[in-house]
Structures are given as C-alpha cells and as structure tokens.
Amino acid sequence: MKKVLVIHGPNMNMLGIREPGIYGEGTFPELEAYIDSTAQELGFEAEFFQSNHEGEIVDRIQEAYGNADCILINPAAYTHTSVAILDALRAVGLPVAEVHLSDIAGREEFRRFSYVSLYAGKTVTGLGWEGYRVALEYLAGIGL
Ligand code: DQA
C-alpha cells in the first residue's frame, strides 16, 4: 500500500476553537479521521504529523525520504514564510499536494504568496475539508 505523510503546521491543532467562521467547527482529530478514511478509500496508508515548530516540520519531511511515497501538507502560517519547508520538500523530492481550508487568495495580502506552491504539484484552497479529498485524488492519480 502506498504511504502518504500528512503534515499540518502551527495552530491546526486548534481547529474547532480557532476562528470557526473561517476554518469551520470540526476539530483537528475529526479532520485527521476524515483524511484517514478518505486516504484508505483511495488506497493509501496515511501517517500523521502536526507541529507548531518549523524545524520539527523540516525534520519530519526529511524523515519521509525513503519512508513515504508522497506528502500532503497544510503548512498553515509557515506557507507564507518558510523557505526551510520549501527546501526540505525539494530535498526529499517526493510528490506534494498542498491544502488550505480557507481561500488564501481572498484574505489578507500576506496570505497570497505560498512558498510551498513553488514545489507542490497541486494546491487546493478554499474547499474546507473537501480540499483534502481533492488533494488525495490528485496523489492517487499520478501513478506512484
Ligand atoms: C491555512 C491558511 C493560512 O494562511 C493560515 O495561517 C492557517 C491555515 C488554511 O488552512 O486555510 O493557519 O493554511
């Protein structure tokens, strides 16, 4: 079975509490359960990692080298700031799909640019949880 590493960045563990008008009322464990069942449906084994620390995310991406087939990432605020996460993704060279719950293009100016989009094969924004399904369908369709 193909393995997808699912990475979430800072404050994603606060889903359900943080700005529900933007991110919805579902909790983070509920979102991970949704991703897990969707991944299984599409033939993936999913592994999950969430961190509020940039370096820990870089470490986890590096560990994926030789241990995962692809990466699904919502880097959260690091999307807009982290050259280190972009470089780590490029370093391991695995296929990447990027997801954002909200429509980052329609919010504050500082959310419009994504470093990760410079590498990700697919970026899905503004679809809420459904965006993870679209991203997993992309990864399932690239012939890993
Ligand atoms: C987010 C969008 C980011 O701009 C924000 O910092 C997040 C969540 C999203 O899923 O919509 O934490 O990645």
py3Dmol code that shows the C-alpha trace and the ligand (Angstrom):
import py3Dmol

protein = """\
ATOM      1  CA  MET A   1       0.000   0.000   0.000  1.00  0.00           C
ATOM      2  CA  LYS A   2       1.301   3.481  -0.858  1.00  0.00           C
ATOM      3  CA  LYS A   3       2.103   5.681   2.085  1.00  0.00           C
ATOM      4  CA  VAL A   4       1.066   9.340   2.334  1.00  0.00           C
ATOM      5  CA  LEU A   5       2.578  11.524   5.024  1.00  0.00           C
ATOM      6  CA  VAL A   6       0.034  14.135   6.136  1.00  0.00           C
ATOM      7  CA  ILE A   7       1.629  17.209   7.711  1.00  0.00           C
ATOM      8  CA  HIS A   8      -0.117  20.078   9.478  1.00  0.00           C
ATOM      9  CA  GLY A   9       1.564  23.270  10.606  1.00  0.00           C
ATOM     10  CA  PRO A  10       1.021  25.647  13.516  1.00  0.00           C
ATOM     11  CA  ASN A  11      -2.377  26.177  15.153  1.00  0.00           C
ATOM     12  CA  MET A  12      -4.041  23.471  13.104  1.00  0.00           C
ATOM     13  CA  ASN A  13      -4.388  21.530  16.378  1.00  0.00           C
ATOM     14  CA  MET A  14      -6.741  24.355  17.470  1.00  0.00           C
ATOM     15  CA  LEU A  15      -9.337  23.622  14.768  1.00  0.00           C
ATOM     16  CA  GLY A  16     -12.831  23.753  16.191  1.00  0.00           C
ATOM     17  CA  ILE A  17     -11.726  26.503  18.585  1.00  0.00           C
ATOM     18  CA  ARG A  18      -9.770  28.857  16.316  1.00  0.00           C
ATOM     19  CA  GLU A  19     -11.768  31.239  14.108  1.00  0.00           C
ATOM     20  CA  PRO A  20     -14.616  28.814  13.335  1.00  0.00           C
ATOM     21  CA  GLY A  21     -16.095  31.319  10.860  1.00  0.00           C
ATOM     22  CA  ILE A  22     -13.004  30.807   8.704  1.00  0.00           C
ATOM     23  CA  TYR A  23     -11.875  27.257   9.481  1.00  0.00           C
ATOM     24  CA  GLY A  24     -15.132  25.565  10.494  1.00  0.00           C
ATOM     25  CA  GLU A  25     -16.351  23.888  13.647  1.00  0.00           C
ATOM     26  CA  GLY A  26     -14.806  20.474  13.122  1.00  0.00           C
ATOM     27  CA  THR A  27     -11.964  19.583  15.465  1.00  0.00           C
ATOM     28  CA  PHE A  28      -8.461  18.577  14.428  1.00  0.00           C
ATOM     29  CA  PRO A  29      -8.884  14.912  15.469  1.00  0.00           C
ATOM     30  CA  GLU A  30     -12.100  14.836  13.414  1.00  0.00           C
ATOM     31  CA  LEU A  31     -10.263  16.284  10.400  1.00  0.00           C
ATOM     32  CA  GLU A  32      -7.479  13.703  10.747  1.00  0.00           C
ATOM     33  CA  ALA A  33     -10.095  10.920  10.936  1.00  0.00           C
ATOM     34  CA  TYR A  34     -11.723  12.270   7.743  1.00  0.00           C
ATOM     35  CA  ILE A  35      -8.367  12.364   5.962  1.00  0.00           C
ATOM     36  CA  ASP A  36      -7.519   8.877   7.215  1.00  0.00           C
ATOM     37  CA  SER A  37     -10.740   7.303   5.913  1.00  0.00           C
ATOM     38  CA  THR A  38     -10.511   9.192   2.599  1.00  0.00           C
ATOM     39  CA  ALA A  39      -6.893   8.092   2.179  1.00  0.00           C
ATOM     40  CA  GLN A  40      -7.822   4.456   2.836  1.00  0.00           C
ATOM     41  CA  GLU A  41     -10.669   4.682   0.331  1.00  0.00           C
ATOM     42  CA  LEU A  42      -8.146   5.825  -2.283  1.00  0.00           C
ATOM     43  CA  GLY A  43      -5.683   3.056  -1.451  1.00  0.00           C
ATOM     44  CA  PHE A  44      -3.274   4.934   0.828  1.00  0.00           C
ATOM     45  CA  GLU A  45      -1.942   4.252   4.261  1.00  0.00           C
ATOM     46  CA  ALA A  46      -1.788   7.661   5.981  1.00  0.00           C
ATOM     47  CA  GLU A  47       0.691   8.779   8.606  1.00  0.00           C
ATOM     48  CA  PHE A  48       0.018  11.997  10.524  1.00  0.00           C
ATOM     49  CA  PHE A  49       2.218  14.732  11.918  1.00  0.00           C
ATOM     50  CA  GLN A  50       1.318  18.136  13.351  1.00  0.00           C
ATOM     51  CA  SER A  51       3.713  20.654  14.833  1.00  0.00           C
ATOM     52  CA  ASN A  52       3.786  24.277  15.853  1.00  0.00           C
ATOM     53  CA  HIS A  53       7.561  24.341  15.239  1.00  0.00           C
ATOM     54  CA  GLU A  54       9.130  24.965  11.835  1.00  0.00           C
ATOM     55  CA  GLY A  55      12.279  22.888  12.477  1.00  0.00           C
ATOM     56  CA  GLU A  56      10.236  19.881  13.607  1.00  0.00           C
ATOM     57  CA  ILE A  57       8.316  20.033  10.335  1.00  0.00           C
ATOM     58  CA  VAL A  58      11.602  20.175   8.404  1.00  0.00           C
ATOM     59  CA  ASP A  59      12.859  17.141  10.402  1.00  0.00           C
ATOM     60  CA  ARG A  60       9.684  15.167   9.661  1.00  0.00           C
ATOM     61  CA  ILE A  61       9.856  15.965   5.934  1.00  0.00           C
ATOM     62  CA  GLN A  62      13.476  14.756   5.871  1.00  0.00           C
ATOM     63  CA  GLU A  63      12.435  11.513   7.629  1.00  0.00           C
ATOM     64  CA  ALA A  64       9.954  10.882   4.822  1.00  0.00           C
ATOM     65  CA  TYR A  65      12.863  10.261   2.454  1.00  0.00           C
ATOM     66  CA  GLY A  66      12.753   6.527   1.744  1.00  0.00           C
ATOM     67  CA  ASN A  67       9.804   6.084   4.135  1.00  0.00           C
ATOM     68  CA  ALA A  68       6.812   7.628   2.342  1.00  0.00           C
ATOM     69  CA  ASP A  69       5.571   7.785  -1.245  1.00  0.00           C
ATOM     70  CA  CYS A  70       4.097  11.273  -1.176  1.00  0.00           C
ATOM     71  CA  ILE A  71       3.288  14.185   1.114  1.00  0.00           C
ATOM     72  CA  LEU A  72       0.037  16.017   1.771  1.00  0.00           C
ATOM     73  CA  ILE A  73       0.744  19.262   3.595  1.00  0.00           C
ATOM     74  CA  ASN A  74      -1.126  22.181   5.074  1.00  0.00           C
ATOM     75  CA  PRO A  75       1.816  24.242   6.337  1.00  0.00           C
ATOM     76  CA  ALA A  76      -0.595  26.799   7.880  1.00  0.00           C
ATOM     77  CA  ALA A  77       1.165  30.115   8.620  1.00  0.00           C
ATOM     78  CA  TYR A  78       4.540  28.697   7.505  1.00  0.00           C
ATOM     79  CA  THR A  79       3.062  28.548   3.995  1.00  0.00           C
ATOM     80  CA  HIS A  80       3.748  32.242   3.645  1.00  0.00           C
ATOM     81  CA  THR A  81       7.150  32.444   5.354  1.00  0.00           C
ATOM     82  CA  SER A  82       9.108  29.210   5.215  1.00  0.00           C
ATOM     83  CA  VAL A  83      11.901  28.816   2.700  1.00  0.00           C
ATOM     84  CA  ALA A  84      13.139  25.989   5.004  1.00  0.00           C
ATOM     85  CA  ILE A  85       9.985  23.905   4.453  1.00  0.00           C
ATOM     86  CA  LEU A  86      10.119  24.548   0.696  1.00  0.00           C
ATOM     87  CA  ASP A  87      13.782  23.470   0.617  1.00  0.00           C
ATOM     88  CA  ALA A  88      13.061  20.325   2.679  1.00  0.00           C
ATOM     89  CA  LEU A  89      10.290  19.309   0.259  1.00  0.00           C
ATOM     90  CA  ARG A  90      12.621  19.865  -2.683  1.00  0.00           C
ATOM     91  CA  ALA A  91      15.394  17.948  -0.913  1.00  0.00           C
ATOM     92  CA  VAL A  92      13.375  14.743  -0.448  1.00  0.00           C
ATOM     93  CA  GLY A  93      11.868  15.085  -3.926  1.00  0.00           C
ATOM     94  CA  LEU A  94       8.552  13.345  -3.160  1.00  0.00           C
ATOM     95  CA  PRO A  95       5.310  14.367  -4.871  1.00  0.00           C
ATOM     96  CA  VAL A  96       3.498  17.004  -2.807  1.00  0.00           C
ATOM     97  CA  ALA A  97      -0.086  18.233  -2.622  1.00  0.00           C
ATOM     98  CA  GLU A  98      -0.769  21.407  -0.627  1.00  0.00           C
ATOM     99  CA  VAL A  99      -4.103  22.144   1.014  1.00  0.00           C
ATOM    100  CA  HIS A 100      -5.594  25.198   2.715  1.00  0.00           C
ATOM    101  CA  LEU A 101      -9.007  25.118   4.297  1.00  0.00           C
ATOM    102  CA  SER A 102      -9.583  28.791   3.549  1.00  0.00           C
ATOM    103  CA  ASP A 103      -9.293  30.729   0.307  1.00  0.00           C
ATOM    104  CA  ILE A 104      -5.846  32.238   0.948  1.00  0.00           C
ATOM    105  CA  ALA A 105      -6.081  34.356  -2.207  1.00  0.00           C
ATOM    106  CA  GLY A 106      -9.177  36.145  -0.896  1.00  0.00           C
ATOM    107  CA  ARG A 107      -7.910  37.051   2.559  1.00  0.00           C
ATOM    108  CA  GLU A 108      -5.133  39.376   3.769  1.00  0.00           C
ATOM    109  CA  GLU A 109      -2.416  40.338   1.301  1.00  0.00           C
ATOM    110  CA  PHE A 110       0.251  38.458   3.318  1.00  0.00           C
ATOM    111  CA  ARG A 111      -1.528  35.132   2.763  1.00  0.00           C
ATOM    112  CA  ARG A 112      -1.487  35.380  -1.025  1.00  0.00           C
ATOM    113  CA  PHE A 113       2.018  34.030  -1.550  1.00  0.00           C
ATOM    114  CA  SER A 114       2.860  30.403  -0.788  1.00  0.00           C
ATOM    115  CA  TYR A 115       6.463  29.181  -0.810  1.00  0.00           C
ATOM    116  CA  VAL A 116       5.234  25.579  -0.827  1.00  0.00           C
ATOM    117  CA  SER A 117       3.271  26.214  -4.039  1.00  0.00           C
ATOM    118  CA  LEU A 118       6.606  26.700  -5.805  1.00  0.00           C
ATOM    119  CA  TYR A 119       7.142  22.946  -5.430  1.00  0.00           C
ATOM    120  CA  ALA A 120       3.720  21.354  -4.865  1.00  0.00           C
ATOM    121  CA  GLY A 121       2.246  19.570  -7.889  1.00  0.00           C
ATOM    122  CA  LYS A 122      -1.214  20.577  -6.748  1.00  0.00           C
ATOM    123  CA  THR A 123      -2.555  23.300  -4.451  1.00  0.00           C
ATOM    124  CA  VAL A 124      -6.155  23.225  -3.249  1.00  0.00           C
ATOM    125  CA  THR A 125      -7.610  26.203  -1.386  1.00  0.00           C
ATOM    126  CA  GLY A 126     -10.950  27.305  -0.040  1.00  0.00           C
ATOM    127  CA  LEU A 127     -12.766  23.975  -0.136  1.00  0.00           C
ATOM    128  CA  GLY A 128     -12.614  23.205   3.583  1.00  0.00           C
ATOM    129  CA  TRP A 129     -12.185  19.521   4.403  1.00  0.00           C
ATOM    130  CA  GLU A 130     -13.182  18.554   0.856  1.00  0.00           C
ATOM    131  CA  GLY A 131      -9.858  20.047  -0.274  1.00  0.00           C
ATOM    132  CA  TYR A 132      -8.055  17.118   1.334  1.00  0.00           C
ATOM    133  CA  ARG A 133     -10.078  14.683  -0.756  1.00  0.00           C
ATOM    134  CA  VAL A 134      -9.247  16.634  -3.934  1.00  0.00           C
ATOM    135  CA  ALA A 135      -5.553  16.602  -2.985  1.00  0.00           C
ATOM    136  CA  LEU A 136      -5.589  12.863  -2.192  1.00  0.00           C
ATOM    137  CA  GLU A 137      -7.344  12.176  -5.510  1.00  0.00           C
ATOM    138  CA  TYR A 138      -4.544  14.093  -7.240  1.00  0.00           C
ATOM    139  CA  LEU A 139      -1.895  11.991  -5.437  1.00  0.00           C
ATOM    140  CA  ALA A 140      -3.809   8.780  -6.224  1.00  0.00           C
ATOM    141  CA  GLY A 141      -3.873   9.730  -9.905  1.00  0.00           C
ATOM    142  CA  ILE A 142      -0.185  10.453 -10.519  1.00  0.00           C
ATOM    143  CA  GLY A 143       0.886   6.824 -10.756  1.00  0.00           C
ATOM    144  CA  LEU A 144       3.085   6.372  -7.680  1.00  0.00           C
TER     145      LEU A 144
END
"""
ligand_1 = """\
13
DQA
C -4.402 27.916 6.389
C -4.248 29.353 5.849
C -3.054 30.061 6.457
O -2.930 31.366 5.934
C -3.211 30.141 7.966
O -2.053 30.716 8.540
C -3.532 28.837 8.589
C -4.437 27.904 7.914
C -5.692 27.253 5.887
O -5.794 26.024 6.018
O -6.595 27.929 5.388
O -3.134 28.561 9.725
O -3.302 27.154 5.932
"""
view = py3Dmol.view(width=600, height=400)
view.addModel(protein, "pdb")
view.setStyle({"model": 0}, {"cartoon": {"style": "trace"}})
view.addModel(ligand_1, "xyz")
view.setStyle({"model": 1}, {"stick": {}})
view.zoomTo()
view.show()
